[in-house]
Structure formats: structure tokens, C-alpha cells
Amino acid sequence: NQDLTEFEGRVLKVFNDSKHSFVVLDQTAFYARAGGQEPDSGTLDNHKVLDVEKYGQVILHKINKMDIKEGTTIKGKIDQHRREILTRHHTATHVMLGAAKRALGSWVWQSSAFKDVDKARLDITHFEHLSLQQIEKIEKLANDAIRQNLPVHKLVLDRGEAENKYGFSIYQGGIAPGKNIRVQEIETWDVEACAGTHVSSTGELGIIKIIKNERIQDGVERLEYVAGEIAIEYIQKQNQLLNSISNNLSVPIDKLNQTVDDLIHDNDAIKRDSKSLIKNHLADIICNHLNSSSVKISDISLSILDWNHVDEDFHILVGEHCINKINNLIYIGIINTDKSSRLFIFCGEKINQKYKAVDLARQISKAFGGSGGGTDRFAQGGCSKISDHNTIINIVQSIVNAE
């Protein structure tokens, strides 16, 4: 009885570990984790129920370790608010499956599902990644079903009778055990064998909002969504975010899209101007500085540059320019973050047959717990943060000595 939120039960058995007690009762109103639905929470004699699991026909109630005597009668109380949210999310999953079949085609099949209090998800089979138009169509159809306030029939049927009446598609959520099975029928919309908690009519869901879609493997699409009050909270948070962005940019919400496009265009123009400035004016100055300050190792010049506030484009432009001017140069650019470093390595034409950029990137990155790759002329690497240059110089020295 999913409407039962308070009950009394006799303690049949208590199992203990170092921190928790696991209580078995002769009867319980707690829903155990099953069918992709997370369990109820609540209390047993004011002890918080942390988890509820079912093993065969035995339901274990996990609480913090307490001295509970076998044979005593205790009171259980369900967190009704949590159950209502889980119930809406479970029925919403059935509504979403019916909507997906109508929007995409009869071949859609449920791969898996999960229902929690913050959101629910449905994995469906489909031959291509969903477009925004398809997602919107699924959402619209799901909310159409809500507005129709379709009855949700909770049936207990003989397995053979259920299969003859509805077909084997009732097992999309998994095979239900037992001779008699519970069937949830959303009238004219969806029928599935399911022992989860459900609303009595689709109108109780209020609203369904799809919040995410991704392709989790070949042929399987994941839809994440929220229903009821959780959907309202999600929409309100999105509105708060839009209002915050609107206020920060001093732009009305309906003008945000154009404003963002303009900002991207302006940023791209600034990047182009910066690259032009580096290439046409600063690169020669930097190159001359590196040439005079480089470390001389046999027939090569080694320059290591880890300036703050420069990016990947800077190192690629400067490194390329410098090896074109100094053909025996090894240029190593480093971008540091709090915990990691990125390497950009160029080798001049005169030496890159003997000392390959890709070998340098791999060996230097490996020395700092990372990896690298590239070509003889240019390579990149990633590793933990490089705190000094001595290790790099020693690696280059060892490679030169080996040659």
C-alpha cells in the first residue's frame, strides 16, 4: 500500500556491523530499492533509516547501530515528501517512454531507467543522436499526456493473462518475477510490468521538463528529466540564471542571444588582432631574446618559455616563428595551472631528424607523470606541474649525449 506512511512492525532479526544495524521486520511500508527507483527514507522508532534493500523476500532496513531487541514492536514512519517525488518521477518515466515511442517510432525500446529525488533518466534505443526538435517533441507529447489527466491503473495479473492481453513489451523495464505480476497501465498511453510507486492519474505529475540528453553508447540515447515541484524548481533556477546574466550584461533577456553572438564575434576579432600583433611585431623581439638567452647543448640551442598569462596560440605562433629563424633551436613552451602543465615543443629543421619533438614531448611528459605525442617538428604533452627547468635540461642533455 503506497499510501501507507506510518505502521508498526515486529522485529524478526537484527544484523550488525561496526557502524550499522540492519533490521528485518514482519511487515513494512518502506519501499526497497528496486526497478531503478531509489528507496524510501524515514524512521524506525525515531532512528533514521539510511537505506532499504531487498534480498529475495527479505527487506533490510539500514540504520545507525542501535540496541534493538528481536521480538519487540517498533513504529515506522515514511518520509512522505521524498516518496511523492520518487513516485512522480517513476510515473514520469512511463509517460516519457510513451512519448518517445510516439515522437520517434515504434522501434524505441527502454534500455534502462533510474529514478531519484533530484532527477530521473530513461535510456532508449534509437539509431541516431536526438536533435533538439526531437527532444522538444518528446517533451511536448509527455506534457500533452499530463494535461489529458490519463488514469493510471495499478493491476495485479496472472503472468499468462498479462502477456496475452498486453504482449511481451510489458517487460521493457525488466522481467518481473513470480506467477502474479504487478502491471502499471497508463490508459491509452503505456503499459509495463512494474512494482514501483505511481500516481493515480497523469495530471498529478504537473509538468515534465527534459534537462539533458546524451548518447551513452552506440544505439542508446539517455534522457534526463524532472517532474512536478522539482521541474518547477529547475525552471526557476534557469530563470534566475538568465536574470543574473541579463543584469550583469545590462541587456534584456530577449536580447541575450544577439548580445552573446556579438561578444563571441568581438572576442574572435581580439584574438585575430593579438595573433597579428605577435606574428608581425613581437615574435622577432621574443626570438632575439630567446636566441641570446638560450642554453647551449652541443650543436643545439634550447629555450624554455613559461611566461604567465600566455596561451596555446602564443606558443604555437612564437615557437613556429623561432624555429624558422633559428634552425638549430629546440623551443619548449610551458603553460602551468595549479596542478598540471602543458608542453609545446618545436624542433628546428637542422636538428629535427636527430632530436625529434615527439621524442622530447614523450620523455619530458613521462618524467612528470604524463604523456605526449606529435611529429618530428612539433609535439605536445601534458603532465603534473613542472616546478623547475633542470629536469627538462637534463633530459635534453641525455638525448643529445645518446646521439
VOLUMNU-333120 format. One line per 2 residues: their letters; for each residue x, z negated, y negated of C-alpha. Coordinates in Angstrom, 3 decimals. Example, Ala and Ser with C-alpha at 12.3 -4.5 7.8 and 13.67 -1.06 7.14 Angstrom:
BEGIN
AS> 12.300:-7.800:4.500  13.670:-7.140:1.060
END
This chain:
BEGIN
NQ> 0.000:0.000:0.000  1.950:1.241:-3.045
DL> -0.408:-0.582:-5.418  0.604:-3.944:-3.930
TE> 3.208:-5.577:-6.177  3.064:-9.228:-5.001
FE> 2.987:-10.520:-1.433  4.064:-13.284:0.924
GR> 6.217:-12.754:3.983  7.714:-14.881:6.725
VL> 11.484:-14.730:7.120  12.306:-13.375:10.582
KV> 16.070:-13.089:10.243  18.846:-13.552:7.686
FN> 22.241:-11.858:7.907  25.068:-12.976:5.606
DS> 28.373:-11.557:4.445  30.796:-13.140:1.988
KH> 28.653:-12.361:-1.077  25.168:-11.329:0.012
SF> 22.251:-12.215:2.220  20.157:-9.572:3.997
VV> 16.617:-10.756:4.631  14.190:-9.380:7.240
LD> 10.500:-10.221:6.698  7.473:-9.857:8.953
QT> 5.871:-7.774:6.180  6.997:-6.390:2.839
AF> 5.722:-4.394:-0.123  9.233:-3.255:-1.083
YA> 9.851:0.489:-0.757  13.163:1.055:1.023
RA> 15.498:3.908:0.090  14.130:6.982:1.872
GG> 13.202:10.611:1.304  15.570:10.906:-1.633
QE> 13.709:8.140:-3.516  15.667:5.123:-4.688
PD> 14.328:1.715:-3.583  12.186:-0.808:-5.372
SG> 13.738:-3.780:-7.102  12.175:-7.154:-7.798
TL> 12.483:-10.700:-6.486  12.151:-12.780:-3.331
DN> 11.365:-16.376:-4.371  12.971:-15.611:-7.746
HK> 16.123:-14.237:-6.081  16.832:-10.757:-7.458
VL> 16.535:-8.014:-4.842  19.621:-5.817:-5.248
DV> 18.854:-3.149:-2.654  16.372:-2.308:0.088
EK> 17.452:-0.312:3.154  15.619:0.710:6.307
YG> 17.321:0.784:9.715  14.933:2.089:12.351
QV> 11.837:-0.057:11.902  13.751:-2.912:10.245
IL> 13.833:-3.296:6.443  16.710:-5.272:4.937
HK> 16.327:-6.890:1.507  19.740:-7.444:-0.088
IN> 20.077:-10.445:-2.404  22.952:-12.575:-3.677
KM> 23.944:-15.019:-0.950  21.360:-17.798:-0.703
DI> 20.431:-20.503:1.790  17.152:-19.020:3.055
KE> 15.810:-20.532:6.273  14.395:-18.373:9.024
GT> 10.733:-19.087:9.668  9.931:-20.023:6.069
TI> 7.408:-18.113:3.949  8.637:-16.625:0.691
KG> 6.978:-14.764:-2.160  7.962:-11.232:-3.076
KI> 7.364:-9.514:-6.387  7.973:-5.826:-7.099
DQ> 9.330:-4.542:-10.411  6.166:-2.598:-11.195
HR> 7.631:-0.674:-14.124  10.513:0.669:-12.025
RE> 8.147:1.655:-9.226  5.878:3.526:-11.631
IL> 8.807:5.542:-12.962  10.050:6.364:-9.444
TR> 6.512:7.275:-8.407  6.106:9.705:-11.301
HH> 9.489:11.251:-10.609  8.633:11.705:-6.924
TA> 5.324:13.440:-7.577  7.028:15.457:-10.328
TH> 9.408:16.771:-7.656  6.453:18.140:-5.652
VM> 4.997:19.669:-8.819  8.361:21.247:-9.660
LG> 8.667:22.796:-6.192  5.227:24.347:-6.511
AA> 6.112:25.637:-9.980  9.416:27.106:-8.761
KR> 7.656:28.997:-5.956  5.153:30.452:-8.426
AL> 7.809:31.344:-11.013  10.461:32.763:-8.691
GS> 8.846:33.794:-5.415  7.591:32.534:-2.064
WV> 11.134:32.549:-0.619  12.050:29.453:-2.620
WQ> 12.724:26.518:-0.297  13.636:22.918:-1.026
SS> 17.262:22.260:-0.080  17.317:18.589:-1.129
AF> 15.889:16.219:-3.719  16.686:12.897:-5.369
KD> 14.523:10.586:-7.467  15.871:7.755:-9.620
VD> 14.624:5.971:-12.721  16.748:7.892:-15.245
KA> 16.005:11.372:-13.815  15.106:13.349:-10.719
RL> 16.585:16.503:-9.260  15.442:19.292:-6.987
DI> 17.778:21.713:-5.201  16.125:25.025:-4.301
TH> 17.240:28.183:-2.569  17.455:31.224:-4.819
FE> 19.572:34.363:-4.750  20.794:34.214:-8.372
HL> 21.559:31.733:-11.124  18.418:30.918:-13.080
SL> 18.020:32.383:-16.546  16.702:30.395:-19.495
QQ> 13.464:32.402:-19.280  13.007:31.457:-15.617
IE> 13.679:27.779:-16.328  11.154:27.799:-19.167
KI> 8.601:29.481:-16.890  9.062:26.789:-14.219
EK> 8.669:24.064:-16.840  5.551:25.685:-18.307
LA> 3.915:26.065:-14.890  4.743:22.454:-13.989
ND> 3.090:21.190:-17.155  0.118:23.505:-16.555
AI> -0.365:21.673:-13.242  -0.245:18.355:-15.095
RQ> -2.890:19.461:-17.598  -5.149:20.553:-14.730
NL> -5.059:16.920:-13.523  -4.971:18.026:-9.894
PV> -5.899:15.374:-7.289  -3.051:14.095:-5.116
HK> -4.337:13.332:-1.616  -2.363:10.808:0.437
LV> -3.131:11.643:4.069  -2.091:10.273:7.453
LD> -2.472:13.017:10.056  -1.604:13.701:13.661
RG> 1.555:15.812:13.640  -0.045:18.681:15.524
EA> -3.087:18.644:13.255  -0.893:18.683:10.144
EN> 1.220:21.576:11.444  -1.837:23.598:12.444
KY> -3.516:23.008:9.095  -0.577:23.447:6.719
GF> 2.220:25.107:8.700  5.848:24.061:9.089
SI> 6.530:24.407:5.353  5.369:20.784:5.071
YQ> 8.849:19.832:6.309  10.707:21.168:3.273
GG> 11.701:17.624:2.371  12.891:16.976:5.934
IA> 11.364:16.345:9.352  9.081:13.303:9.346
PG> 9.416:11.081:12.449  6.511:9.808:14.541
KN> 3.324:11.132:16.112  1.334:10.500:12.948
IR> 2.837:11.611:9.651  2.052:11.000:6.003
VQ> 1.201:14.130:4.058  1.000:14.420:0.275
EI> -1.297:17.224:-0.850  -1.475:18.208:-4.492
ET> -4.727:20.119:-4.358  -4.176:23.915:-4.591
WD> -0.522:23.348:-5.578  1.805:21.817:-2.950
VE> 1.659:20.169:0.490  4.537:18.261:2.068
AC> 5.140:15.637:4.720  6.325:12.721:2.596
AG> 6.309:8.933:2.852  7.285:8.303:-0.772
TH> 5.178:6.750:-3.516  2.937:9.099:-5.500
VS> 0.432:9.137:-8.353  -3.258:9.795:-7.661
ST> -3.503:12.863:-9.903  -1.008:15.080:-11.694
GE> -2.335:14.076:-15.104  -0.681:10.667:-14.620
LG> 2.713:12.369:-14.957  2.051:13.073:-18.643
II> 4.851:15.614:-19.089  7.802:17.122:-17.208
KI> 10.941:18.151:-19.094  13.774:20.072:-17.432
IK> 17.064:18.705:-18.783  19.700:20.590:-16.762
NE> 20.231:23.495:-14.382  23.347:24.415:-12.413
RI> 24.277:26.475:-9.385  25.758:23.925:-6.984
QD> 26.659:26.389:-4.232  26.020:29.977:-3.220
GV> 22.256:30.429:-2.981  21.291:26.939:-4.201
ER> 20.091:26.052:-7.717  19.784:22.467:-8.973
LE> 17.085:21.483:-11.457  17.245:18.080:-13.153
YV> 14.172:16.797:-14.979  12.349:13.756:-16.276
AG> 8.672:12.849:-16.325  6.302:10.549:-18.204
EI> 7.809:7.972:-20.543  11.358:8.931:-19.503
AI> 10.628:12.500:-20.649  9.298:11.193:-23.978
EY> 12.443:9.080:-24.431  14.622:12.106:-23.654
IQ> 12.785:14.308:-26.174  13.024:11.588:-28.822
KQ> 16.784:11.263:-28.266  17.179:15.018:-28.623
NQ> 15.199:14.899:-31.879  17.383:12.041:-33.133
LL> 20.472:14.102:-32.341  19.092:17.122:-34.191
NS> 18.176:14.976:-37.190  21.662:13.442:-37.225
IS> 23.327:16.886:-37.165  20.898:18.129:-39.809
NN> 21.688:15.189:-42.094  25.456:15.467:-41.579
LS> 25.401:19.172:-42.450  22.766:18.758:-45.193
VP> 20.797:21.581:-43.583  17.127:21.651:-42.460
ID> 16.672:21.626:-38.684  15.169:25.110:-38.671
KL> 18.354:26.421:-40.347  20.803:24.753:-37.942
NQ> 21.227:27.767:-35.682  22.301:30.051:-38.536
TV> 24.496:27.317:-40.018  26.327:26.814:-36.723
DD> 26.826:30.578:-36.407  28.278:30.633:-39.922
LI> 30.602:27.712:-39.134  31.868:29.448:-35.986
HD> 32.450:32.647:-37.965  34.329:30.746:-40.694
ND> 36.408:28.866:-38.128  37.349:32.111:-36.396
AI> 38.402:33.561:-39.758  40.573:30.493:-40.459
KR> 42.212:30.871:-37.030  42.932:34.548:-37.695
DS> 44.428:33.717:-41.102  46.537:30.934:-39.550
KS> 47.877:33.271:-36.870  48.698:35.867:-39.503
LI> 50.484:33.264:-41.634  52.553:32.055:-38.670
KN> 53.362:35.553:-37.446  54.201:37.113:-40.814
HL> 55.806:34.241:-42.691  56.525:31.052:-40.745
AD> 57.737:32.439:-37.414  61.041:33.703:-38.866
II> 61.713:30.370:-40.573  60.964:28.441:-37.378
CN> 63.029:30.863:-35.331  66.067:30.435:-37.588
HL> 65.697:26.663:-37.393  65.471:26.726:-33.576
NS> 68.480:29.029:-33.278  70.660:26.690:-35.316
SS> 69.439:23.513:-33.597  69.135:24.736:-30.003
VK> 71.014:23.159:-27.089  73.721:25.480:-25.734
IS> 73.945:25.596:-21.935  76.367:28.248:-20.660
DI> 75.002:31.626:-21.768  71.607:30.381:-22.936
SL> 70.090:28.631:-25.932  67.445:26.001:-25.153
SI> 64.870:24.989:-27.768  62.240:22.308:-27.142
LD> 59.435:22.006:-29.676  56.853:19.189:-29.500
WN> 55.556:19.042:-33.038  52.325:17.171:-33.645
HV> 49.178:18.974:-34.763  50.076:22.403:-33.383
DE> 48.036:24.166:-30.724  48.401:26.627:-27.862
DF> 48.117:29.645:-30.160  51.017:28.334:-32.284
HI> 53.364:28.015:-29.307  52.409:31.422:-27.911
LV> 52.933:33.154:-31.258  56.193:31.352:-32.088
GE> 57.590:31.494:-28.545  56.897:35.222:-28.258
HC> 58.433:35.901:-31.666  61.539:33.832:-30.999
IN> 62.484:35.397:-27.649  62.038:38.838:-29.187
KI> 64.623:37.910:-31.815  66.900:35.781:-29.609
NN> 67.100:37.422:-26.204  69.057:34.578:-24.540
LI> 66.573:31.876:-25.667  64.523:29.544:-23.464
YI> 61.660:28.314:-25.617  59.733:25.250:-24.369
GI> 56.698:24.244:-26.397  55.000:20.929:-25.612
IN> 51.531:19.699:-26.572  51.144:15.963:-25.936
TD> 47.983:13.915:-25.602  47.758:10.173:-24.924
KS> 48.361:10.584:-21.181  49.350:14.192:-20.481
SR> 51.421:17.143:-21.660  51.034:20.920:-21.592
LF> 54.059:23.202:-21.418  54.515:26.727:-22.802
IF> 57.747:28.320:-21.654  59.260:31.655:-22.709
CG> 62.497:33.206:-21.460  64.273:35.980:-23.409
EK> 64.815:39.421:-21.885  68.589:38.962:-21.483
IN> 68.212:35.952:-19.189  64.745:36.042:-17.611
QK> 65.988:37.759:-14.446  68.352:34.832:-13.793
YK> 66.287:31.981:-15.273  62.594:32.671:-14.759
AV> 59.962:30.999:-16.925  57.730:30.404:-13.892
DL> 60.508:28.510:-12.056  61.179:26.360:-15.108
AR> 57.452:25.583:-15.544  57.093:24.546:-11.900
QI> 60.201:22.371:-11.780  59.656:20.641:-15.122
SK> 55.966:20.027:-14.417  56.760:18.728:-10.922
AF> 59.280:16.271:-12.352  56.434:14.720:-14.365
GG> 53.820:14.810:-11.576  52.203:18.144:-12.407
SG> 52.323:21.840:-11.598  52.854:25.168:-13.320
GG> 52.680:28.919:-12.919  53.185:32.216:-14.695
TD> 55.630:35.132:-14.829  59.361:35.651:-15.313
RF> 58.842:35.916:-19.082  56.054:33.401:-19.805
AQ> 54.673:30.423:-17.915  52.574:27.324:-18.472
GG> 52.447:23.877:-16.895  50.584:20.600:-17.020
CS> 51.807:17.097:-16.194  51.791:13.466:-17.240
KI> 53.004:12.758:-20.754  56.610:13.783:-21.421
SD> 58.227:10.952:-23.336  61.746:12.390:-23.806
HN> 63.578:15.693:-23.565  66.534:14.576:-21.458
TI> 64.799:15.248:-18.148  63.954:18.782:-19.298
IN> 67.518:19.439:-20.433  68.868:18.134:-17.104
IV> 66.514:20.400:-15.132  67.567:23.450:-17.124
QS> 71.196:22.432:-16.704  70.787:22.143:-12.915
IV> 69.152:25.585:-12.718  71.968:27.123:-14.785
NA> 74.615:25.390:-12.650  72.929:26.636:-9.463
E> 73.191:30.220:-10.743
END
